[in-house]
Amino acid sequence: MDEQDVDVRDIDERDIEKEKCMSWDIREALDEGEVRSCWPVFRELRLNIASEELFVDRWRNQRAEGYRIVRLEREGEVQAVAGFRILHSMAWGRILYLDDLGALSDQHGGGLGTALLRHVQQLARDAGCEAVHLDTGHQRHRAHRAYLRNGFVFDSHHLQWRVTDA
């Protein structure tokens, strides 16, 4: 084998991941049209949101609170999204809170979530945050493994009390 030939067995998996990432475009959704382009992913991620209009209304409300969406596109189509905001908390200080992270179901396992997590982690560094926090459903084992692979640790429980009409 010539020195310039590369044995496929010598290719590190991280190099393959880098090659994949090069074909991805991660950008912030800055206006309503760009946010609407994220709806197919949110429709799969947030089953409680019944329509695209409700999704856009929620985005408008959350945007006023600092919520942002970044989207990962491949060949001009949104394949995965991350929704987040910067918060200040007595418990944690300045953090980036990751509200939403999802990919189209036919893209699961393809590294898109990892690419978005790394992007969000860099945004947190750039914003002077102390950490990235998120909540995840207890049944989302595949997501948990991805978070753990990307340096997250389980350190809290999230509890909920629903307000009901009495």
ZIGIVEN-V356957 format. One record per pair of residues at least 6 apart in sequence whose C-alpha atoms are under 7 Angstrom apart, sorted by the first residue. I is the first residue (numbers start at 1). J is the second residue. D is the distance in whole Angstrom. If there is no record, write none. Layout:
BEGIN
i-><I;I>
j-><J;J>
d-><D;D>
END
This chain:
BEGIN
i-><23;24;24;24;25;25;25;26;26;26;26;27;27;27;28;28;28;29;29;29;29;37;38;38;39;41;41;41;41;41;41;44;45;49;66;66;67;67;67;68;68;68;69;69;69;69;70;70;70;71;71;71;71;72;72;72;72;73;79;79;80;80;80;80;81;81;81;82;82;82;82;83;83;83;83;84;84;84;84;84;85;85;85;86;86;86;87;87;87;87;88;88;93;94;94;95;95;95;95;95;96;96;96;96;96;97;97;97;98;98;98;99;102;103;121;124>
j-><74;72;73;74;72;73;74;70;71;72;73;70;71;72;69;70;71;35;69;70;71;78;78;81;52;79;80;81;102;103;104;104;102;55;85;86;83;84;85;83;84;85;81;82;83;84;81;82;83;78;80;81;82;78;79;80;81;79;103;104;102;103;104;112;101;102;103;100;101;102;116;98;99;100;101;96;97;98;99;100;96;97;98;95;96;97;94;95;96;97;94;95;130;129;130;129;130;131;132;133;124;129;131;132;133;132;133;134;132;133;134;134;113;113;132;132>
d-><7;6;6;5;6;5;6;7;6;4;6;5;6;7;6;4;6;5;6;6;7;7;6;7;6;7;6;7;7;6;5;7;6;6;5;7;7;5;5;6;5;6;7;6;4;6;6;5;6;6;6;4;6;6;6;5;6;6;6;6;6;4;6;7;6;6;6;5;4;7;7;6;5;5;7;7;5;4;5;7;6;5;7;6;4;6;6;5;6;7;4;6;7;5;6;5;6;5;6;7;6;6;6;5;6;6;5;6;7;6;5;6;7;7;7;7>
END
